[in-house]
Amino acid sequence: MSQKDKKIEKLARLAADGENTIVYAVNLDFLSNEEIEGYEEKRILLFLGYRSETTCSKCIKGSCTVPVKRVEYPDGHKMAVYICPDPDHGGRFEIELDKLRYWKINIEVLKEMRYLTEAKKTSAKRKKKKVKESEKKFQPWLKSGDACFILKNSRIFFHFKTDDKDLNLAHSSRAYKLLYLFTAKNPLPQREIKELCTDNTRPSDIVKATNETLNKKIAAFELSDIPKDIAFVKFDVESRYYGLHPKIKYSEAEEM
């Protein structure tokens, strides 16, 4: 199989994975600008424009979604800018406009090229294998009663019964950033977790690392009645959203 065919198959797999018919620049890091232009000409990729928001990770509290504004400088160079309001780490930041591009994968064209059918088969097998592997490792949170995560003074605690235990998560850690995202919305769509990904990671990698970290931290507290290997963050196949259980909430001090 040629490199060209492998790249088109990768696009087909993205489309076969469900909600990923919309792809962002970060998802297409395996393509050069020339290749993207070529796929646009063949209408494999349908350019939709530029995103109106991005993720800011400058704040000490973690990542948050902020609006962006497109600007054009006297020399004709176009950029996107956003303002982070954090008093210590915030300010005005610039982003290359190309990083905000997004497209729709043209499923009909891929079907005509007979890429999508094979990609769906491969994707289904991969998902089934992932679910089986995750079920072996992590189990859903089924414990009823007084339990939750708490964001207090920019730190995240695990509350169980009468105990508040500081998880000591670094603000730059994936676990902290992911749990912080859940303070605004729970469950979370897959695309928002993608904002935490690097070129070599996927949302499932972030979730797996977070579950491993949380299990390790909570096990060290030696709390009674807490089972091992819990999927605190779990993917719902039907809704294609990630949920956090038990939920996270602000303390009164944090809300002030």
C-alpha positions as CSV (number, residue, x, y, z in Angstrom):
1,M,0.0,0.0,0.0
2,S,1.4,3.4,-1.0
3,Q,1.9,6.3,1.5
4,K,-0.9,8.1,-0.3
5,D,-3.3,5.2,0.2
6,K,-2.3,4.9,3.9
7,K,-3.1,8.6,4.5
8,I,-6.5,8.4,2.8
9,E,-7.3,5.3,4.9
10,K,-6.4,7.2,8.0
11,L,-8.9,9.9,7.0
12,A,-11.4,7.2,6.4
13,R,-10.8,5.8,9.8
14,L,-11.4,9.2,11.4
15,A,-14.7,9.4,9.5
16,A,-15.6,5.8,10.5
17,D,-15.1,6.6,14.2
18,G,-18.4,8.4,14.4
19,E,-18.5,12.1,15.3
20,N,-15.2,12.7,13.7
21,T,-16.6,13.7,10.3
22,I,-15.5,17.1,11.5
23,V,-11.7,17.3,11.8
24,Y,-9.5,20.1,13.0
25,A,-5.9,21.0,12.0
26,V,-4.5,19.1,15.0
27,N,-6.2,15.9,13.6
28,L,-4.4,16.3,10.3
29,D,-0.9,16.7,11.5
30,F,0.0,13.7,9.3
31,L,-0.7,15.7,6.1
32,S,1.3,18.5,4.6
33,N,-0.4,21.7,3.5
34,E,0.1,20.6,-0.1
35,E,-1.7,17.3,0.6
36,I,-4.5,19.1,2.4
37,E,-5.0,21.4,-0.6
38,G,-5.0,18.3,-2.9
39,Y,-7.7,16.6,-0.8
40,E,-9.7,19.8,-0.9
41,E,-9.5,19.9,-4.7
42,K,-10.7,16.3,-4.8
43,R,-13.4,17.2,-2.3
44,I,-12.3,14.5,0.2
45,L,-11.9,17.4,2.7
46,L,-14.5,20.1,2.7
47,F,-13.1,23.3,4.2
48,L,-15.5,24.8,6.7
49,G,-13.5,27.8,7.9
50,Y,-11.7,28.8,11.1
51,R,-12.7,28.1,14.7
52,S,-14.0,31.0,16.7
53,E,-12.5,29.7,20.0
54,T,-9.4,27.8,21.2
55,T,-8.1,26.3,24.5
56,C,-6.0,28.4,26.7
57,S,-3.6,26.5,29.0
58,K,-1.8,29.6,30.4
59,C,-3.8,29.9,33.6
60,I,-2.6,28.1,36.8
61,K,-6.1,26.6,37.2
62,G,-5.7,24.6,33.9
63,S,-7.2,24.7,30.5
64,C,-10.3,26.7,29.5
65,T,-12.0,27.6,26.2
66,V,-11.6,31.2,25.1
67,P,-12.9,33.2,22.1
68,V,-10.4,34.2,19.4
69,K,-10.3,37.2,17.0
70,R,-8.7,37.2,13.6
71,V,-6.4,40.1,12.9
72,E,-4.4,41.3,9.9
73,Y,-1.1,43.2,10.3
74,P,0.1,45.9,7.9
75,D,2.4,43.5,6.1
76,G,-0.6,41.3,5.3
77,H,0.2,38.5,7.7
78,K,-3.0,37.1,9.4
79,M,-3.1,35.7,12.9
80,A,-5.6,34.9,15.6
81,V,-5.4,36.4,19.0
82,Y,-7.0,35.8,22.4
83,I,-6.9,37.3,25.8
84,C,-6.3,35.2,28.9
85,P,-7.7,37.1,32.0
86,D,-5.5,35.4,34.5
87,P,-3.8,38.2,36.5
88,D,-0.5,36.4,36.9
89,H,-0.1,34.3,33.8
90,G,-2.5,35.8,31.4
91,G,-2.3,38.5,28.7
92,R,-2.5,38.6,24.9
93,F,-1.5,35.5,22.9
94,E,-1.3,34.8,19.2
95,I,-2.0,31.7,17.3
96,E,-1.2,30.9,13.7
97,L,-4.5,31.1,11.8
98,D,-3.8,27.8,10.0
99,K,-4.1,26.0,13.4
100,L,-7.7,27.0,13.7
101,R,-8.8,25.5,10.4
102,Y,-11.4,22.7,10.3
103,W,-13.0,20.5,7.7
104,K,-15.7,18.0,7.1
105,I,-14.6,14.6,5.7
106,N,-16.6,13.9,2.6
107,I,-18.1,10.5,3.4
108,E,-19.7,10.1,0.0
109,V,-16.4,10.5,-1.9
110,L,-14.7,8.0,0.4
111,K,-17.5,5.6,-0.3
112,E,-17.0,6.0,-4.0
113,M,-13.3,5.3,-3.5
114,R,-14.2,2.3,-1.4
115,Y,-12.1,3.4,1.6
116,L,-14.9,4.0,4.1
117,T,-16.3,0.4,4.1
118,E,-13.0,-1.2,5.0
119,A,-12.3,1.6,7.5
120,K,-15.6,1.0,9.3
121,K,-14.7,-2.7,9.6
122,T,-11.3,-1.9,11.0
123,S,-12.7,0.8,13.3
124,A,-15.4,-1.6,14.7
125,K,-12.8,-4.3,15.5
126,R,-10.5,-1.7,17.1
127,K,-13.3,-0.3,19.3
128,K,-14.4,-3.8,20.4
129,K,-10.9,-4.6,21.3
130,K,-10.5,-1.3,23.2
131,V,-13.7,-1.9,25.2
132,K,-12.6,-5.4,26.2
133,E,-9.2,-4.1,27.3
134,S,-10.6,-1.2,29.3
135,E,-13.2,-3.5,30.9
136,K,-10.4,-5.8,32.1
137,K,-8.5,-2.9,33.6
138,F,-11.1,-0.4,34.9
139,Q,-14.6,-0.9,36.2
140,P,-17.3,1.8,36.4
141,W,-17.9,3.7,39.7
142,L,-20.9,2.1,41.3
143,K,-20.4,3.2,44.8
144,S,-23.4,5.1,46.2
145,G,-23.2,7.6,49.0
146,D,-21.2,10.7,49.8
147,A,-18.4,10.9,47.3
148,C,-17.2,13.6,44.9
149,F,-14.2,15.5,43.6
150,I,-13.9,19.1,44.9
151,L,-12.0,22.0,43.4
152,K,-10.9,24.2,46.3
153,N,-8.3,26.9,46.2
154,S,-7.1,25.7,42.8
155,R,-6.5,22.2,44.2
156,I,-8.5,19.1,43.6
157,F,-9.6,16.9,46.5
158,F,-11.3,13.6,46.7
159,H,-14.2,13.7,49.2
160,F,-15.5,10.4,50.6
161,K,-17.9,10.3,53.6
162,T,-16.2,12.7,56.0
163,D,-12.8,12.9,54.4
164,D,-11.4,15.5,52.0
165,K,-8.1,14.2,50.6
166,D,-5.8,16.5,48.5
167,L,-4.9,14.6,45.4
168,N,-1.8,16.8,45.0
169,L,-2.3,17.0,41.2
170,A,0.2,19.3,39.4
171,H,-1.7,22.0,37.5
172,S,0.2,21.1,34.4
173,S,-0.8,17.4,34.6
174,R,-3.3,15.8,32.3
175,A,-5.4,14.6,35.2
176,Y,-5.7,18.1,36.7
177,K,-6.6,19.6,33.3
178,L,-9.1,17.0,32.4
179,L,-10.9,17.2,35.8
180,Y,-10.9,20.9,35.6
181,L,-12.7,20.7,32.2
182,F,-15.4,18.6,34.0
183,T,-16.1,21.5,36.3
184,A,-17.7,23.4,33.4
185,K,-19.4,20.5,31.7
186,N,-20.1,16.8,32.6
187,P,-20.3,14.8,30.4
188,L,-17.8,16.2,27.9
189,P,-17.8,15.7,24.1
190,Q,-14.7,13.9,22.7
191,R,-13.7,17.0,20.8
192,E,-13.1,19.0,24.0
193,I,-10.7,16.4,25.4
194,K,-8.8,16.5,22.1
195,E,-7.7,20.0,23.1
196,L,-5.5,18.4,25.7
197,C,-3.9,16.0,23.2
198,T,-0.5,16.3,21.7
199,D,0.5,15.1,18.3
200,N,1.1,11.6,19.7
201,T,-1.9,11.2,22.0
202,R,-5.6,10.7,21.7
203,P,-8.5,11.4,24.1
204,S,-8.5,7.7,25.2
205,D,-4.8,8.1,26.2
206,I,-5.6,11.2,28.3
207,V,-8.5,9.3,30.0
208,K,-6.5,6.2,30.6
209,A,-3.6,8.2,32.2
210,T,-6.1,10.1,34.3
211,N,-7.8,7.0,35.6
212,E,-4.4,5.4,36.4
213,T,-3.3,8.6,38.3
214,L,-6.6,8.9,40.3
215,N,-6.6,5.2,41.2
216,K,-3.0,5.4,42.4
217,K,-3.6,8.6,44.4
218,I,-6.8,7.4,46.0
219,A,-5.4,4.0,46.9
220,A,-2.6,5.7,48.8
221,F,-5.2,7.2,51.2
222,E,-6.2,3.7,52.3
223,L,-9.9,4.7,52.6
224,S,-12.2,1.9,53.5
225,D,-14.9,0.7,51.0
226,I,-13.1,2.2,48.0
227,P,-12.7,-0.5,45.2
228,K,-9.6,-0.7,43.1
229,D,-9.2,0.0,39.3
230,I,-12.1,2.4,39.0
231,A,-13.0,4.1,35.6
232,F,-13.6,7.5,37.1
233,V,-13.7,8.9,33.6
234,K,-15.6,6.6,31.3
235,F,-16.7,6.8,27.6
236,D,-20.3,6.2,26.8
237,V,-20.5,4.5,23.4
238,E,-24.1,5.6,22.6
239,S,-23.7,9.3,23.4
240,R,-20.0,9.4,22.5
241,Y,-19.4,11.6,25.5
242,Y,-17.0,11.1,28.4
243,G,-18.4,11.3,31.9
244,L,-16.8,11.8,35.3
245,H,-18.2,9.7,38.2
246,P,-18.4,10.7,41.0
247,K,-18.8,14.3,39.8
248,I,-16.6,17.3,40.6
249,K,-17.9,20.5,42.2
250,Y,-16.5,23.8,43.4
251,S,-16.1,24.5,47.0
252,E,-17.7,27.7,48.4
253,A,-14.2,29.2,48.7
254,E,-13.5,28.6,45.0
255,E,-16.8,30.1,43.9
256,M,-15.9,33.3,45.8
